[in-house]
């Protein structure tokens, strides 16, 4: 059985603007997450996002994007569960 890594990364961070794109040692936090998941060689990495920029960075770093997440599931009040259900559908 393969593992599926699910990384939620919405574009509209409220407390820390663009936190997923912030860089540490010239690499974005999102890219580091993706690379760490891929390094395990346990399965595929999927990023759920509403941002075209985050989607592009994700695919450039080896993650998969099925579709952009609807804005209605990308608010500060949206639950992780709603993102997972949307991904599975």
Buried (B, 14 or more C-beta within 10 A) or exposed (E): EEEBBBBBBBBEBEEEEBBBBEEEEEEBBBBBBBBEBBEEEEEBBBBBBBBEEBBEBBEEBEBEBEEBBEEEBBEEEBEEEBBEEBBEE
